[in-house]
Amino acid sequence: MHQWGPRDLADETGEALAWWEGAGRPELFDFGLTVTADGHRVWLGDPSAAWPVPTA
């Protein structure tokens, strides 16, 4: 396989798949997004355990 560009998307996809499987294969609606004036935060199952969305 060949990759080029600023990101190795195949590698990132493999890492994301491994994370998803390690998290017990959560369903789409197990994820949430909270948007406030302070920024965006994503969460899985529990909004109090949210993590910030990186900005560009």
Rosetta constraint file for C-alpha pairs under 8 A:
AtomPair CA 3 CA 8 HARMONIC 6.10 0.50
AtomPair CA 3 CA 9 HARMONIC 7.75 0.50
AtomPair CA 3 CA 10 HARMONIC 7.58 0.50
AtomPair CA 4 CA 8 HARMONIC 6.82 0.50
AtomPair CA 8 CA 12 HARMONIC 6.32 0.50
AtomPair CA 9 CA 13 HARMONIC 5.93 0.50
AtomPair CA 10 CA 14 HARMONIC 6.26 0.50
AtomPair CA 11 CA 15 HARMONIC 6.28 0.50
AtomPair CA 12 CA 16 HARMONIC 6.11 0.50
AtomPair CA 13 CA 17 HARMONIC 6.10 0.50
AtomPair CA 14 CA 18 HARMONIC 6.21 0.50
AtomPair CA 15 CA 19 HARMONIC 6.21 0.50
AtomPair CA 16 CA 20 HARMONIC 6.12 0.50
AtomPair CA 17 CA 21 HARMONIC 6.14 0.50
AtomPair CA 18 CA 22 HARMONIC 6.03 0.50
AtomPair CA 19 CA 23 HARMONIC 6.13 0.50
AtomPair CA 20 CA 24 HARMONIC 6.65 0.50
AtomPair CA 20 CA 25 HARMONIC 5.23 0.50
AtomPair CA 20 CA 26 HARMONIC 6.91 0.50
AtomPair CA 21 CA 25 HARMONIC 4.81 0.50
AtomPair CA 26 CA 30 HARMONIC 6.13 0.50
AtomPair CA 26 CA 31 HARMONIC 7.98 0.50
AtomPair CA 27 CA 31 HARMONIC 7.60 0.50
AtomPair CA 30 CA 44 HARMONIC 5.70 0.50
AtomPair CA 30 CA 45 HARMONIC 5.27 0.50
AtomPair CA 31 CA 42 HARMONIC 7.25 0.50
AtomPair CA 31 CA 43 HARMONIC 5.66 0.50
AtomPair CA 31 CA 44 HARMONIC 4.45 0.50
AtomPair CA 31 CA 45 HARMONIC 6.16 0.50
AtomPair CA 32 CA 42 HARMONIC 5.64 0.50
AtomPair CA 32 CA 43 HARMONIC 5.17 0.50
AtomPair CA 32 CA 44 HARMONIC 6.29 0.50
AtomPair CA 32 CA 45 HARMONIC 7.50 0.50
AtomPair CA 32 CA 47 HARMONIC 7.30 0.50
AtomPair CA 33 CA 40 HARMONIC 6.98 0.50
AtomPair CA 33 CA 41 HARMONIC 5.74 0.50
AtomPair CA 33 CA 42 HARMONIC 4.46 0.50
AtomPair CA 33 CA 43 HARMONIC 6.35 0.50
AtomPair CA 34 CA 40 HARMONIC 5.75 0.50
AtomPair CA 34 CA 41 HARMONIC 5.19 0.50
AtomPair CA 34 CA 42 HARMONIC 6.26 0.50
AtomPair CA 34 CA 47 HARMONIC 7.83 0.50
AtomPair CA 35 CA 39 HARMONIC 5.99 0.50
AtomPair CA 35 CA 40 HARMONIC 4.51 0.50
AtomPair CA 35 CA 41 HARMONIC 6.48 0.50
AtomPair CA 36 CA 40 HARMONIC 6.30 0.50
AtomPair CA 39 CA 52 HARMONIC 7.51 0.50
AtomPair CA 39 CA 53 HARMONIC 7.77 0.50
AtomPair CA 40 CA 52 HARMONIC 6.05 0.50
AtomPair CA 40 CA 53 HARMONIC 5.62 0.50
AtomPair CA 41 CA 50 HARMONIC 5.73 0.50
AtomPair CA 41 CA 51 HARMONIC 5.33 0.50
AtomPair CA 41 CA 52 HARMONIC 4.33 0.50
AtomPair CA 41 CA 53 HARMONIC 5.43 0.50
AtomPair CA 42 CA 47 HARMONIC 7.76 0.50
AtomPair CA 42 CA 50 HARMONIC 5.28 0.50
AtomPair CA 42 CA 51 HARMONIC 5.56 0.50
AtomPair CA 42 CA 52 HARMONIC 6.37 0.50
AtomPair CA 42 CA 53 HARMONIC 6.59 0.50
AtomPair CA 43 CA 47 HARMONIC 5.51 0.50
AtomPair CA 43 CA 48 HARMONIC 7.91 0.50
AtomPair CA 43 CA 49 HARMONIC 6.31 0.50
AtomPair CA 43 CA 50 HARMONIC 4.32 0.50
AtomPair CA 43 CA 51 HARMONIC 6.39 0.50
AtomPair CA 44 CA 49 HARMONIC 7.68 0.50
AtomPair CA 44 CA 50 HARMONIC 7.36 0.50
AtomPair CA 46 CA 50 HARMONIC 7.22 0.50
